[in-house]
């Protein structure tokens, strides 16, 4: 396997919505804590996995920093939901959770795009092209003002590419 951490990060991100829905059905409350905990774990794993791919060093470090900062923000959001502390909630959601979180998410997406462009071949390259094109279209629709609930879920599509790319055997890399 090319990147165990990349594979694990992709699995965490892709299972996020089904696990959150199941948690909501079974427990009924606290779903936000579960969501933010999973996002923090996935972002932390991704921050370590970026070095398993053949992107330029500065691109890898930029992706690592953005994913690590996202992990911290998501962790703060989960803790603030759990603790119900107003100053922490304000910091986690109003200060960090709006523009900063969105900007860092786009930097992580750019790292994925760079990895796809530089290092992906074969079927995973096709999957990546479809995933990135779909996310780009969704971002344009969101920027134009759409509030459709499903559009943000499309931002998980690059993790399908990451899952497949990370799963490649070392001999398959570059093919």
URJO-V337361 format. One record per backbone hydrogen bond with DSSP energy under -1.0 kcal/mol. NH is the residue of the N-H (numbers start at 1). CO is the residue of the C=O. If there is no record, write none. Layout:
[[NH	CO] [NH	CO]]
This chain:
[[2	168] [3	166] [7	3] [8	4] [9	5] [10	6] [11	7] [12	8] [13	9] [14	10] [15	11] [19	15] [20	16] [21	17] [22	18] [23	19] [24	20] [25	21] [26	22] [27	23] [28	23] [34	30] [35	31] [36	32] [37	33] [38	34] [39	35] [40	36] [41	37] [42	38] [43	39] [44	40] [45	41] [46	42] [47	43] [48	44] [49	45] [50	46] [52	49] [53	50] [55	53] [60	56] [61	57] [62	58] [63	59] [64	60] [65	61] [66	62] [67	63] [68	64] [69	65] [70	66] [71	67] [72	68] [73	69] [74	70] [75	71] [76	72] [77	73] [78	74] [79	75] [80	76] [81	77] [82	78] [83	79] [84	80] [89	85] [90	86] [91	87] [92	88] [93	89] [94	90] [95	90] [96	91] [101	96] [102	98] [103	99] [104	100] [105	101] [106	102] [107	103] [108	104] [109	105] [110	106] [111	107] [112	108] [113	109] [114	110] [115	111] [116	112] [117	113] [118	114] [119	115] [120	116] [126	122] [127	123] [128	124] [129	125] [130	126] [131	127] [132	128] [133	129] [134	130] [135	131] [136	132] [137	133] [138	134] [139	135] [140	136] [141	137] [142	138] [143	139] [144	140] [145	142] [146	141] [151	148] [155	152] [156	153] [157	154] [159	156] [160	157] [161	157] [162	158] [163	159] [164	160] [165	161] [166	162] [167	163] [172	169] [175	172]]
